[in-house]
Amino acid sequence: MRIVHPRIDYDKCVGLLECYGVCPADVFDAEESIEGKRALVARSGDCIECEQYVQVCPTNAIELVED
């Protein structure tokens, strides 16, 4: 069985949360810390492989990967 999920490169992520806002499967949660905001992959099993979050990320910090 093929399992895919989003992966965030936090070295590239600038915390705009575009991925969080666009994901139709609600895969992400938002976290706020002293460094700022960032999205977390909270429900990777719910991913429907639409890749909308990949398309909206302005820094190419997120990709769909296969385990």
N, C-alpha and C positions, 0 to 999 in steps of 0.2 A: 504494500500500500504506500502510495506517495504522500508524504507529509510536507507541506510547505507553510511558511510563516514569515512575517516581516521581521527584519533585523535592523536596528538603528545603530548607526555609527555616531556615538556621542562626541567624538572629536570634531565631527562636521556639523552636528545639530546646533542650531542657534535658538531653539526654543520657541518658534513661532506657532507651534501646535497645529499647523495646517493638516497634518496627517490625522490628528485627533478629530478635527472637525469634519473631515470628508469621509471617513471610514463608515460604510453602510452596515458593517457587521459589528461595530462597537468593540473592536479588538484592543483599542488603546485606552489607557487612563492617563490623566494629566497629574504631574507632580510639581510642586513648587518647593524650592530649597533656597539656601543663601546664594547659590550660583544662578538661580533663575528658574524659569519653567522648563519642563521637558515632558515629552510623551514617553510612556512606558508600555511595552507590549504585555498586556495583562491577560488576554484571552486568545492566545495564538491558535488554539484549536478551532476557534470560530471563524477564522479567516476564510473568505470565499474567493481568494486569488484575483480580485478585481484590479489590483495594483493602482487604484486611484490615489492612494497615499504616496506612491512612488512618483506619480506624475505631478503632484502639487508641491512636493518638497523643493524649495528653492536652492538648497545646498547639496542635493543628491545624497542626503545622509541616511536614506532608508532604501532597503531592497527586499525583494521577496526571495527567500532561500529555501532550499530543499534539504531535509534531514535524511 
